[in-house]
Amino acid sequence: MARSRTSALSVAVALGCTAVAYNLSAAFVGASPQLRGGPAVARGVGTDYLLRNGPKDADPPAVDTSKAAGATVDIEFKKRPFGIARYVPGVGGKGAVVRDVTQKSRYPGDPQGQAFVAGVQPDWVLKSVNGQDVSGMDFFVIMQMLDDEVMDPVTAMSLNLKASGVKTDLRNDGAERTQGEKFAITSDLDKVAVVDMPAKLVYQQM
């Protein structure tokens, strides 16, 4: 009888271990390899924007922004943020298409309500910025130009810490080095000028 109980206990333990191993395996195998929400690093605004607010699985297929031929709407934004919650790139990573608009104006003159009040709609293409045609530009460059992301406080604080860093060790010359300086990734986007306010943007329907 004791031997039978020991055998049954061994089988139960074996089954339990198998179930745990299967669940762990499924968790790793089922994870998305694209890491869309991976950790942001201190680099150009456009790249960080895409990591946090880039294309989602539920988004419709990318469009060719150069083929937008609908009506245009001219808007002069007085200050940031404009009220466009998210843009997505067009085909080939070119151009910028409105995906989400902040759906309210909290008070008269609310900058986050500017796009909503002006009637900007999802799927509109950003045609030009201060007279410069951007429909064929790289998405990252456009996002850098606009510098118009509204982040939650936790994300903003995280990026500020990565940019400014904390004192860690010394350079060869004995000067102090910081985390931000040590791990920052620079790119040509850092050379893209951010548009001054007020800015005139033209949106076009597809």
LUMTORZA-373022 format. One record per residue: residue in one letter; z, y, x of N, C-alpha, C in turn. Coordinates in nm, 3 decimals. Layout:
N
+------+---------+---------+---------+---------+---------+---------+---------+---------+---------+
! rest !     npz !     npy !     npx !    capz !    capy !    capx !     cpz !     cpy !     cpx !
+------+---------+---------+---------+---------+---------+---------+---------+---------+---------+
!    A !       Z !       Y !       X !       Z !       Y !       X !       Z !       Y !       X !
...
+------+---------+---------+---------+---------+---------+---------+---------+---------+---------+
This chain:
206
+------+---------+---------+---------+---------+---------+---------+---------+---------+---------+
! rest !     npz !     npy !     npx !    capz !    capy !    capx !     cpz !     cpy !     cpx !
+------+---------+---------+---------+---------+---------+---------+---------+---------+---------+
!    M !   0.000 !  -0.121 !   0.084 !   0.000 !   0.000 !   0.000 !   0.000 !   0.126 !   0.086 !
!    A !   0.085 !   0.127 !   0.191 !   0.092 !   0.242 !   0.282 !  -0.039 !   0.263 !   0.352 !
!    R !  -0.102 !   0.149 !   0.385 !  -0.231 !   0.159 !   0.454 !  -0.338 !   0.220 !   0.363 !
!    S !  -0.330 !   0.183 !   0.234 !  -0.425 !   0.235 !   0.135 !  -0.408 !   0.386 !   0.118 !
!    R !  -0.281 !   0.430 !   0.115 !  -0.256 !   0.574 !   0.101 !  -0.306 !   0.651 !   0.222 !
!    T !  -0.284 !   0.595 !   0.341 !  -0.331 !   0.660 !   0.464 !  -0.481 !   0.672 !   0.464 !
!    S !  -0.548 !   0.567 !   0.418 !  -0.695 !   0.569 !   0.412 !  -0.745 !   0.675 !   0.315 !
!    A !  -0.680 !   0.684 !   0.198 !  -0.720 !   0.783 !   0.098 !  -0.699 !   0.924 !   0.151 !
!    L !  -0.587 !   0.944 !   0.223 !  -0.558 !   1.076 !   0.280 !  -0.662 !   1.115 !   0.384 !
!    S !  -0.704 !   1.019 !   0.463 !  -0.806 !   1.044 !   0.566 !  -0.938 !   1.086 !   0.503 !
!    V !  -0.975 !   1.019 !   0.396 !  -1.099 !   1.052 !   0.326 !  -1.093 !   1.194 !   0.269 !
!    A !  -0.978 !   1.229 !   0.210 !  -0.962 !   1.363 !   0.151 !  -0.973 !   1.471 !   0.258 !
!    V !  -0.908 !   1.447 !   0.372 !  -0.915 !   1.545 !   0.481 !  -1.057 !   1.560 !   0.531 !
!    A !  -1.128 !   1.447 !   0.545 !  -1.267 !   1.451 !   0.592 !  -1.355 !   1.530 !   0.496 !
!    L !  -1.337 !   1.508 !   0.367 !  -1.416 !   1.581 !   0.268 !  -1.386 !   1.730 !   0.272 !
!    G !  -1.258 !   1.764 !   0.290 !  -1.221 !   1.905 !   0.297 !  -1.284 !   1.973 !   0.416 !
!    C !  -1.283 !   1.907 !   0.531 !  -1.345 !   1.964 !   0.652 !  -1.494 !   1.982 !   0.634 !
!    T !  -1.557 !   1.885 !   0.569 !  -1.702 !   1.894 !   0.544 !  -1.735 !   2.014 !   0.456 !
!    A !  -1.653 !   2.036 !   0.352 !  -1.677 !   2.149 !   0.261 !  -1.663 !   2.282 !   0.333 !
!    V !  -1.560 !   2.293 !   0.417 !  -1.541 !   2.418 !   0.494 !  -1.658 !   2.443 !   0.586 !
!    A !  -1.701 !   2.336 !   0.656 !  -1.814 !   2.350 !   0.748 !  -1.940 !   2.391 !   0.674 !
!    Y !  -1.961 !   2.336 !   0.556 !  -2.081 !   2.370 !   0.477 !  -2.079 !   2.515 !   0.435 !
!    N !  -1.961 !   2.562 !   0.389 !  -1.951 !   2.702 !   0.344 !  -1.975 !   2.799 !   0.458 !
!    L !  -1.920 !   2.768 !   0.576 !  -1.941 !   2.855 !   0.692 !  -2.087 !   2.856 !   0.731 !
!    S !  -2.148 !   2.739 !   0.727 !  -2.291 !   2.730 !   0.763 !  -2.375 !   2.809 !   0.667 !
!    A !  -2.345 !   2.800 !   0.536 !  -2.422 !   2.873 !   0.436 !  -2.408 !   3.022 !   0.454 !
!    A !  -2.287 !   3.065 !   0.491 !  -2.263 !   3.209 !   0.509 !  -2.350 !   3.264 !   0.620 !
!    F !  -2.363 !   3.189 !   0.729 !  -2.443 !   3.237 !   0.841 !  -2.592 !   3.223 !   0.813 !
!    V !  -2.632 !   3.110 !   0.756 !  -2.774 !   3.088 !   0.730 !  -2.825 !   3.185 !   0.626 !
!    G !  -2.742 !   3.217 !   0.526 !  -2.786 !   3.303 !   0.417 !  -2.781 !   3.450 !   0.450 !
!    A !  -2.727 !   3.488 !   0.565 !  -2.716 !   3.630 !   0.599 !  -2.853 !   3.687 !   0.627 !
!    S !  -2.875 !   3.811 !   0.583 !  -3.003 !   3.876 !   0.606 !  -3.022 !   3.909 !   0.753 !
!    P !  -3.137 !   3.873 !   0.811 !  -3.159 !   3.902 !   0.952 !  -3.194 !   4.046 !   0.978 !
!    Q !  -3.217 !   4.126 !   0.873 !  -3.265 !   4.263 !   0.893 !  -3.153 !   4.360 !   0.922 !
!    L !  -3.030 !   4.327 !   0.888 !  -2.914 !   4.412 !   0.920 !  -2.939 !   4.557 !   0.884 !
!    R !  -2.976 !   4.581 !   0.756 !  -3.010 !   4.717 !   0.717 !  -2.891 !   4.810 !   0.727 !
!    G !  -2.771 !   4.757 !   0.705 !  -2.654 !   4.843 !   0.709 !  -2.577 !   4.827 !   0.838 !
!    G !  -2.646 !   4.794 !   0.946 !  -2.580 !   4.772 !   1.074 !  -2.510 !   4.898 !   1.122 !
!    P !  -2.427 !   4.883 !   1.224 !  -2.351 !   4.998 !   1.273 !  -2.441 !   5.109 !   1.325 !
!    A !  -2.415 !   5.230 !   1.281 !  -2.495 !   5.343 !   1.326 !  -2.452 !   5.385 !   1.466 !
!    V !  -2.544 !   5.442 !   1.540 !  -2.512 !   5.494 !   1.672 !  -2.553 !   5.639 !   1.678 !
!    A !  -2.505 !   5.710 !   1.779 !  -2.534 !   5.853 !   1.791 !  -2.676 !   5.871 !   1.841 !
!    R !  -2.767 !   5.897 !   1.750 !  -2.906 !   5.922 !   1.787 !  -2.966 !   6.014 !   1.683 !
!    G !  -3.098 !   6.022 !   1.672 !  -3.163 !   6.115 !   1.581 !  -3.122 !   6.095 !   1.437 !
!    V !  -3.119 !   6.204 !   1.361 !  -3.080 !   6.199 !   1.221 !  -3.168 !   6.104 !   1.143 !
!    G !  -3.298 !   6.105 !   1.171 !  -3.390 !   6.020 !   1.096 !  -3.357 !   5.874 !   1.108 !
!    T !  -3.327 !   5.827 !   1.228 !  -3.296 !   5.687 !   1.250 !  -3.167 !   5.648 !   1.179 !
!    D !  -3.064 !   5.731 !   1.193 !  -2.938 !   5.703 !   1.124 !  -2.958 !   5.703 !   0.973 !
!    Y !  -3.039 !   5.795 !   0.924 !  -3.066 !   5.803 !   0.781 !  -3.125 !   5.673 !   0.731 !
!    L !  -3.223 !   5.621 !   0.805 !  -3.290 !   5.499 !   0.761 !  -3.195 !   5.380 !   0.763 !
!    L !  -3.105 !   5.374 !   0.861 !  -3.010 !   5.264 !   0.866 !  -2.919 !   5.264 !   0.745 !
!    R !  -2.877 !   5.383 !   0.700 !  -2.783 !   5.390 !   0.588 !  -2.851 !   5.396 !   0.453 !
!    N !  -2.963 !   5.464 !   0.444 !  -3.026 !   5.489 !   0.314 !  -3.171 !   5.445 !   0.306 !
!    G !  -3.212 !   5.357 !   0.395 !  -3.351 !   5.315 !   0.400 !  -3.391 !   5.227 !   0.283 !
!    P !  -3.509 !   5.166 !   0.291 !  -3.561 !   5.083 !   0.181 !  -3.464 !   4.973 !   0.140 !
!    K !  -3.457 !   4.948 !   0.010 !  -3.373 !   4.842 !  -0.045 !  -3.463 !   4.732 !  -0.103 !
!    D !  -3.406 !   4.615 !  -0.122 !  -3.483 !   4.503 !  -0.175 !  -3.542 !   4.533 !  -0.312 !
!    A !  -3.472 !   4.615 !  -0.391 !  -3.516 !   4.643 !  -0.527 !  -3.623 !   4.753 !  -0.533 !
!    D !  -3.652 !   4.818 !  -0.422 !  -3.751 !   4.926 !  -0.422 !  -3.891 !   4.872 !  -0.448 !
!    P !  -3.976 !   4.952 !  -0.514 !  -4.116 !   4.911 !  -0.531 !  -4.189 !   4.915 !  -0.397 !
!    P !  -4.310 !   4.858 !  -0.391 !  -4.385 !   4.858 !  -0.265 !  -4.411 !   5.000 !  -0.214 !
!    A !  -4.421 !   5.014 !  -0.082 !  -4.449 !   5.145 !  -0.022 !  -4.587 !   5.194 !  -0.065 !
!    V !  -4.601 !   5.325 !  -0.076 !  -4.729 !   5.384 !  -0.117 !  -4.791 !   5.459 !  -0.001 !
!    D !  -4.921 !   5.483 !  -0.010 !  -4.992 !   5.561 !   0.091 !  -4.976 !   5.708 !   0.053 !
!    T !  -4.887 !   5.777 !   0.121 !  -4.856 !   5.915 !   0.085 !  -4.975 !   6.009 !   0.102 !
!    S !  -5.070 !   5.973 !   0.188 !  -5.187 !   6.059 !   0.209 !  -5.281 !   6.058 !   0.089 !
!    K !  -5.261 !   5.964 !  -0.003 !  -5.349 !   5.952 !  -0.120 !  -5.289 !   6.015 !  -0.245 !
!    A !  -5.177 !   6.084 !  -0.231 !  -5.117 !   6.153 !  -0.346 !  -5.216 !   6.258 !  -0.396 !
!    A !  -5.246 !   6.255 !  -0.526 !  -5.348 !   6.346 !  -0.580 !  -5.304 !   6.411 !  -0.711 !
!    G !  -5.176 !   6.397 !  -0.746 !  -5.128 !   6.453 !  -0.871 !  -5.091 !   6.600 !  -0.860 !
!    A !  -5.024 !   6.648 !  -0.962 !  -4.981 !   6.788 !  -0.965 !  -4.877 !   6.813 !  -0.856 !
!    T !  -4.876 !   6.937 !  -0.809 !  -4.780 !   6.975 !  -0.705 !  -4.673 !   7.067 !  -0.764 !
!    V !  -4.557 !   7.062 !  -0.706 !  -4.446 !   7.147 !  -0.748 !  -4.389 !   7.215 !  -0.624 !
!    D !  -4.386 !   7.348 !  -0.624 !  -4.333 !   7.425 !  -0.512 !  -4.187 !   7.459 !  -0.540 !
!    I !  -4.101 !   7.431 !  -0.442 !  -3.959 !   7.459 !  -0.459 !  -3.907 !   7.529 !  -0.334 !
!    E !  -3.829 !   7.633 !  -0.355 !  -3.763 !   7.699 !  -0.243 !  -3.615 !   7.663 !  -0.248 !
!    F !  -3.572 !   7.585 !  -0.149 !  -3.432 !   7.547 !  -0.140 !  -3.356 !   7.655 !  -0.063 !
!    K !  -3.250 !   7.704 !  -0.123 !  -3.173 !   7.812 !  -0.064 !  -3.078 !   7.765 !   0.045 !
!    K !  -3.022 !   7.646 !   0.026 !  -2.924 !   7.593 !   0.121 !  -2.922 !   7.442 !   0.112 !
!    R !  -2.858 !   7.381 !   0.211 !  -2.838 !   7.237 !   0.209 !  -2.705 !   7.204 !   0.141 !
!    P !  -2.693 !   7.087 !   0.078 !  -2.793 !   6.983 !   0.056 !  -2.887 !   7.017 !  -0.059 !
!    F !  -3.010 !   6.962 !  -0.054 !  -3.111 !   6.994 !  -0.154 !  -3.088 !   6.920 !  -0.286 !
!    G !  -3.026 !   6.803 !  -0.278 !  -3.006 !   6.724 !  -0.400 !  -3.095 !   6.602 !  -0.407 !
!    I !  -3.166 !   6.570 !  -0.297 !  -3.242 !   6.445 !  -0.290 !  -3.149 !   6.343 !  -0.226 !
!    A !  -3.103 !   6.246 !  -0.304 !  -3.006 !   6.150 !  -0.253 !  -3.067 !   6.052 !  -0.154 !
!    R !  -3.197 !   6.021 !  -0.171 !  -3.260 !   5.924 !  -0.081 !  -3.411 !   5.939 !  -0.082 !
!    Y !  -3.469 !   5.937 !   0.037 !  -3.614 !   5.927 !   0.055 !  -3.645 !   5.789 !   0.113 !
!    V !  -3.767 !   5.744 !   0.095 !  -3.814 !   5.622 !   0.162 !  -3.948 !   5.652 !   0.227 !
!    P !  -3.981 !   5.581 !   0.334 !  -4.111 !   5.603 !   0.399 !  -4.226 !   5.543 !   0.320 !
!    G !  -4.346 !   5.597 !   0.342 !  -4.465 !   5.541 !   0.282 !  -4.519 !   5.427 !   0.368 !
!    V !  -4.643 !   5.387 !   0.340 !  -4.706 !   5.279 !   0.415 !  -4.711 !   5.313 !   0.564 !
!    G !  -4.675 !   5.217 !   0.647 !  -4.679 !   5.239 !   0.791 !  -4.569 !   5.330 !   0.843 !
!    G !  -4.467 !   5.355 !   0.760 !  -4.358 !   5.442 !   0.803 !  -4.396 !   5.589 !   0.803 !
!    K !  -4.506 !   5.624 !   0.735 !  -4.553 !   5.762 !   0.732 !  -4.518 !   5.829 !   0.601 !
!    G !  -4.490 !   5.958 !   0.609 !  -4.460 !   6.036 !   0.490 !  -4.321 !   6.006 !   0.437 !
!    A !  -4.285 !   6.077 !   0.330 !  -4.154 !   6.060 !   0.266 !  -4.170 !   6.065 !   0.115 !
!    V !  -4.116 !   5.965 !   0.049 !  -4.125 !   5.955 !  -0.097 !  -3.985 !   5.967 !  -0.155 !
!    V !  -3.970 !   6.050 !  -0.257 !  -3.840 !   6.065 !  -0.323 !  -3.805 !   5.935 !  -0.393 !
!    R !  -3.686 !   5.884 !  -0.367 !  -3.643 !   5.763 !  -0.436 !  -3.530 !   5.793 !  -0.533 !
!    D !  -3.430 !   5.868 !  -0.491 !  -3.316 !   5.899 !  -0.580 !  -3.287 !   6.049 !  -0.577 !
!    V !  -3.265 !   6.105 !  -0.695 !  -3.230 !   6.246 !  -0.708 !  -3.090 !   6.257 !  -0.768 !
!    T !  -3.008 !   6.346 !  -0.713 !  -2.875 !   6.369 !  -0.769 !  -2.892 !   6.417 !  -0.912 !
!    Q !  -2.840 !   6.340 !  -1.008 !  -2.873 !   6.362 !  -1.148 !  -2.782 !   6.460 !  -1.221 !
!    K !  -2.734 !   6.561 !  -1.154 !  -2.656 !   6.663 !  -1.224 !  -2.635 !   6.783 !  -1.133 !
!    S !  -2.605 !   6.894 !  -1.195 !  -2.565 !   7.013 !  -1.123 !  -2.422 !   7.041 !  -1.167 !
!    R !  -2.328 !   7.033 !  -1.075 !  -2.187 !   7.038 !  -1.111 !  -2.140 !   7.175 !  -1.156 !
!    Y !  -2.208 !   7.280 !  -1.108 !  -2.171 !   7.417 !  -1.144 !  -2.290 !   7.506 !  -1.113 !
!    P !  -2.295 !   7.626 !  -1.172 !  -2.408 !   7.716 !  -1.146 !  -2.421 !   7.745 !  -0.996 !
!    G !  -2.540 !   7.723 !  -0.942 !  -2.563 !   7.747 !  -0.801 !  -2.528 !   7.630 !  -0.712 !
!    D !  -2.492 !   7.515 !  -0.771 !  -2.457 !   7.396 !  -0.693 !  -2.578 !   7.353 !  -0.609 !
!    P !  -2.568 !   7.354 !  -0.475 !  -2.682 !   7.316 !  -0.392 !  -2.729 !   7.173 !  -0.417 !
!    Q !  -2.635 !   7.081 !  -0.448 !  -2.675 !   6.943 !  -0.474 !  -2.749 !   6.928 !  -0.606 !
!    G !  -2.752 !   7.033 !  -0.686 !  -2.827 !   7.027 !  -0.812 !  -2.963 !   7.094 !  -0.804 !
!    Q !  -3.000 !   7.143 !  -0.687 !  -3.126 !   7.219 !  -0.674 !  -3.249 !   7.136 !  -0.714 !
!    A !  -3.260 !   7.015 !  -0.660 !  -3.376 !   6.931 !  -0.691 !  -3.377 !   6.893 !  -0.838 !
!    F !  -3.260 !   6.861 !  -0.893 !  -3.249 !   6.824 !  -1.034 !  -3.294 !   6.938 !  -1.124 !
!    V !  -3.245 !   7.059 !  -1.096 !  -3.281 !   7.175 !  -1.177 !  -3.430 !   7.206 !  -1.166 !
!    A !  -3.488 !   7.182 !  -1.048 !  -3.630 !   7.209 !  -1.027 !  -3.719 !   7.100 !  -1.087 !
!    G !  -3.658 !   6.991 !  -1.132 !  -3.736 !   6.886 !  -1.197 !  -3.795 !   6.781 !  -1.105 !
!    V !  -3.747 !   6.772 !  -0.982 !  -3.799 !   6.671 !  -0.888 !  -3.771 !   6.532 !  -0.942 !
!    Q !  -3.871 !   6.444 !  -0.933 !  -3.861 !   6.310 !  -0.988 !  -3.880 !   6.203 !  -0.880 !
!    P !  -3.820 !   6.084 !  -0.900 !  -3.847 !   5.973 !  -0.808 !  -3.996 !   5.943 !  -0.801 !
!    D !  -4.042 !   5.896 !  -0.687 !  -4.182 !   5.859 !  -0.660 !  -4.270 !   5.980 !  -0.627 !
!    W !  -4.213 !   6.100 !  -0.624 !  -4.291 !   6.215 !  -0.579 !  -4.297 !   6.214 !  -0.427 !
!    V !  -4.410 !   6.255 !  -0.374 !  -4.432 !   6.259 !  -0.230 !  -4.401 !   6.398 !  -0.177 !
!    L !  -4.331 !   6.405 !  -0.065 !  -4.309 !   6.534 !   0.000 !  -4.438 !   6.573 !   0.072 !
!    K !  -4.503 !   6.677 !   0.023 !  -4.635 !   6.716 !   0.074 !  -4.626 !   6.808 !   0.195 !
!    S !  -4.545 !   6.913 !   0.185 !  -4.536 !   7.008 !   0.296 !  -4.399 !   7.071 !   0.305 !
!    V !  -4.366 !   7.119 !   0.426 !  -4.241 !   7.188 !   0.453 !  -4.276 !   7.320 !   0.520 !
!    N !  -4.244 !   7.431 !   0.453 !  -4.278 !   7.564 !   0.504 !  -4.426 !   7.574 !   0.543 !
!    G !  -4.511 !   7.517 !   0.458 !  -4.655 !   7.527 !   0.479 !  -4.713 !   7.422 !   0.572 !
!    Q !  -4.631 !   7.342 !   0.634 !  -4.679 !   7.238 !   0.727 !  -4.693 !   7.105 !   0.653 !
!    D !  -4.814 !   7.049 !   0.654 !  -4.840 !   6.922 !   0.587 !  -4.763 !   6.810 !   0.659 !
!    V !  -4.676 !   6.740 !   0.584 !  -4.596 !   6.633 !   0.644 !  -4.629 !   6.496 !   0.584 !
!    S !  -4.729 !   6.490 !   0.498 !  -4.759 !   6.365 !   0.428 !  -4.801 !   6.252 !   0.521 !
!    G !  -4.850 !   6.287 !   0.641 !  -4.891 !   6.184 !   0.735 !  -4.799 !   6.173 !   0.855 !
!    M !  -4.689 !   6.247 !   0.852 !  -4.594 !   6.244 !   0.964 !  -4.507 !   6.120 !   0.961 !
!    D !  -4.449 !   6.088 !   1.075 !  -4.353 !   5.978 !   1.083 !  -4.231 !   6.012 !   0.999 !
!    F !  -4.182 !   5.914 !   0.924 !  -4.069 !   5.935 !   0.835 !  -3.947 !   5.989 !   0.909 !
!    F !  -3.920 !   5.933 !   1.028 !  -3.806 !   5.976 !   1.105 !  -3.814 !   6.126 !   1.137 !
!    V !  -3.933 !   6.172 !   1.172 !  -3.952 !   6.313 !   1.208 !  -3.923 !   6.403 !   1.087 !
!    I !  -3.971 !   6.362 !   0.971 !  -3.949 !   6.441 !   0.849 !  -3.800 !   6.452 !   0.818 !
!    M !  -3.731 !   6.340 !   0.829 !  -3.587 !   6.341 !   0.800 !  -3.512 !   6.429 !   0.899 !
!    Q !  -3.557 !   6.428 !   1.023 !  -3.495 !   6.514 !   1.124 !  -3.519 !   6.661 !   1.090 !
!    M !  -3.640 !   6.693 !   1.047 !  -3.674 !   6.831 !   1.010 !  -3.585 !   6.880 !   0.896 !
!    L !  -3.569 !   6.795 !   0.795 !  -3.494 !   6.837 !   0.677 !  -3.344 !   6.843 !   0.703 !
!    D !  -3.293 !   6.748 !   0.782 !  -3.150 !   6.743 !   0.812 !  -3.068 !   6.759 !   0.684 !
!    D !  -3.098 !   6.676 !   0.585 !  -3.046 !   6.699 !   0.451 !  -2.970 !   6.580 !   0.393 !
!    E !  -2.903 !   6.503 !   0.477 !  -2.829 !   6.389 !   0.425 !  -2.688 !   6.428 !   0.387 !
!    V !  -2.645 !   6.382 !   0.270 !  -2.508 !   6.401 !   0.227 !  -2.436 !   6.268 !   0.245 !
!    M !  -2.338 !   6.264 !   0.335 !  -2.268 !   6.140 !   0.363 !  -2.128 !   6.141 !   0.305 !
!    D !  -2.078 !   6.022 !   0.278 !  -1.939 !   6.013 !   0.235 !  -1.850 !   6.048 !   0.354 !
!    P !  -1.727 !   6.093 !   0.329 !  -1.639 !   6.140 !   0.438 !  -1.616 !   6.037 !   0.548 !
!    V !  -1.604 !   5.908 !   0.512 !  -1.576 !   5.805 !   0.611 !  -1.693 !   5.791 !   0.709 !
!    T !  -1.816 !   5.788 !   0.654 !  -1.935 !   5.776 !   0.739 !  -1.949 !   5.899 !   0.827 !
!    A !  -1.928 !   6.017 !   0.769 !  -1.942 !   6.140 !   0.846 !  -1.842 !   6.144 !   0.960 !
!    M !  -1.718 !   6.104 !   0.933 !  -1.617 !   6.104 !   1.038 !  -1.652 !   6.004 !   1.147 !
!    S !  -1.704 !   5.888 !   1.108 !  -1.741 !   5.786 !   1.205 !  -1.849 !   5.838 !   1.299 !
!    L !  -1.949 !   5.905 !   1.243 !  -2.058 !   5.956 !   1.326 !  -2.010 !   6.070 !   1.415 !
!    N !  -1.921 !   6.153 !   1.362 !  -1.868 !   6.262 !   1.444 !  -1.792 !   6.207 !   1.564 !
!    L !  -1.716 !   6.100 !   1.543 !  -1.642 !   6.040 !   1.653 !  -1.734 !   5.980 !   1.756 !
!    K !  -1.843 !   5.918 !   1.708 !  -1.938 !   5.857 !   1.802 !  -2.011 !   5.964 !   1.881 !
!    A !  -2.035 !   6.078 !   1.818 !  -2.108 !   6.184 !   1.886 !  -2.018 !   6.254 !   1.988 !
!    S !  -1.893 !   6.280 !   1.949 !  -1.804 !   6.353 !   2.039 !  -1.732 !   6.259 !   2.135 !
!    G !  -1.698 !   6.141 !   2.085 !  -1.637 !   6.039 !   2.170 !  -1.492 !   6.067 !   2.204 !
!    V !  -1.434 !   5.975 !   2.278 !  -1.298 !   5.990 !   2.329 !  -1.300 !   5.962 !   2.477 !
!    K !  -1.207 !   6.019 !   2.549 !  -1.204 !   6.001 !   2.694 !  -1.177 !   5.854 !   2.728 !
!    T !  -1.260 !   5.799 !   2.816 !  -1.246 !   5.657 !   2.847 !  -1.231 !   5.630 !   2.996 !
!    D !  -1.329 !   5.673 !   3.076 !  -1.323 !   5.642 !   3.218 !  -1.388 !   5.756 !   3.296 !
!    L !  -1.417 !   5.733 !   3.420 !  -1.469 !   5.838 !   3.507 !  -1.610 !   5.807 !   3.553 !
!    R !  -1.688 !   5.913 !   3.573 !  -1.819 !   5.897 !   3.634 !  -1.800 !   5.877 !   3.784 !
!    N !  -1.911 !   5.855 !   3.853 !  -1.904 !   5.837 !   3.998 !  -1.851 !   5.962 !   4.069 !
!    D !  -1.876 !   6.079 !   4.004 !  -1.831 !   6.203 !   4.068 !  -1.687 !   6.238 !   4.032 !
!    G !  -1.622 !   6.150 !   3.955 !  -1.482 !   6.172 !   3.921 !  -1.460 !   6.245 !   3.790 !
!    A !  -1.570 !   6.296 !   3.728 !  -1.556 !   6.366 !   3.601 !  -1.532 !   6.266 !   3.488 !
!    E !  -1.461 !   6.313 !   3.383 !  -1.430 !   6.223 !   3.273 !  -1.555 !   6.196 !   3.188 !
!    R !  -1.564 !   6.075 !   3.139 !  -1.676 !   6.036 !   3.054 !  -1.620 !   5.999 !   2.917 !
!    T !  -1.697 !   6.020 !   2.811 !  -1.651 !   5.991 !   2.677 !  -1.730 !   5.876 !   2.617 !
!    Q !  -1.674 !   5.819 !   2.509 !  -1.741 !   5.709 !   2.441 !  -1.877 !   5.753 !   2.390 !
!    G !  -1.883 !   5.872 !   2.327 !  -2.010 !   5.920 !   2.274 !  -2.114 !   5.936 !   2.382 !
!    E !  -2.071 !   5.990 !   2.495 !  -2.163 !   6.011 !   2.607 !  -2.205 !   5.879 !   2.667 !
!    K !  -2.113 !   5.784 !   2.666 !  -2.138 !   5.654 !   2.728 !  -2.237 !   5.570 !   2.648 !
!    F !  -2.226 !   5.575 !   2.515 !  -2.304 !   5.486 !   2.432 !  -2.413 !   5.555 !   2.351 !
!    A !  -2.426 !   5.687 !   2.359 !  -2.526 !   5.759 !   2.282 !  -2.667 !   5.714 !   2.320 !
!    I !  -2.753 !   5.709 !   2.219 !  -2.893 !   5.675 !   2.241 !  -2.976 !   5.798 !   2.205 !
!    T !  -3.051 !   5.847 !   2.296 !  -3.131 !   5.966 !   2.270 !  -3.276 !   5.926 !   2.245 !
!    S !  -3.350 !   6.014 !   2.182 !  -3.490 !   5.987 !   2.155 !  -3.565 !   6.119 !   2.142 !
!    D !  -3.696 !   6.111 !   2.125 !  -3.777 !   6.231 !   2.108 !  -3.740 !   6.306 !   1.981 !
!    L !  -3.673 !   6.240 !   1.887 !  -3.633 !   6.307 !   1.763 !  -3.538 !   6.422 !   1.790 !
!    D !  -3.465 !   6.412 !   1.900 !  -3.371 !   6.519 !   1.933 !  -3.443 !   6.651 !   1.959 !
!    K !  -3.574 !   6.644 !   1.987 !  -3.651 !   6.765 !   2.016 !  -3.715 !   6.825 !   1.891 !
!    V !  -3.704 !   6.755 !   1.777 !  -3.764 !   6.804 !   1.652 !  -3.677 !   6.916 !   1.596 !
!    A !  -3.738 !   7.029 !   1.568 !  -3.663 !   7.145 !   1.517 !  -3.628 !   7.126 !   1.370 !
!    V !  -3.506 !   7.159 !   1.335 !  -3.460 !   7.154 !   1.197 !  -3.502 !   7.283 !   1.127 !
!    V !  -3.556 !   7.270 !   1.007 !  -3.607 !   7.388 !   0.936 !  -3.491 !   7.480 !   0.895 !
!    D !  -3.516 !   7.608 !   0.905 !  -3.417 !   7.707 !   0.864 !  -3.419 !   7.725 !   0.713 !
!    M !  -3.309 !   7.774 !   0.660 !  -3.298 !   7.806 !   0.518 !  -3.323 !   7.955 !   0.497 !
!    P !  -3.385 !   7.993 !   0.387 !  -3.440 !   7.906 !   0.283 !  -3.567 !   7.835 !   0.329 !
!    A !  -3.596 !   7.721 !   0.268 !  -3.713 !   7.643 !   0.307 !  -3.799 !   7.616 !   0.183 !
!    K !  -3.929 !   7.626 !   0.202 !  -4.023 !   7.601 !   0.091 !  -4.083 !   7.462 !   0.106 !
!    L !  -4.053 !   7.376 !   0.010 !  -4.104 !   7.241 !   0.009 !  -4.200 !   7.220 !  -0.109 !
!    V !  -4.306 !   7.149 !  -0.086 !  -4.403 !   7.117 !  -0.190 !  -4.401 !   6.966 !  -0.212 !
!    Y !  -4.378 !   6.927 !  -0.336 !  -4.380 !   6.785 !  -0.374 !  -4.506 !   6.759 !  -0.455 !
!    Q !  -4.560 !   6.640 !  -0.443 !  -4.681 !   6.603 !  -0.516 !  -4.666 !   6.468 !  -0.584 !
!    Q !  -4.713 !   6.460 !  -0.706 !  -4.709 !   6.335 !  -0.779 !  -4.822 !   6.245 !  -0.733 !
!    M !  -4.799 !   6.116 !  -0.735 !  -4.902 !   6.021 !  -0.692 !  -5.017 !   6.016 !  -0.794 !
+------+---------+---------+---------+---------+---------+---------+---------+---------+---------+
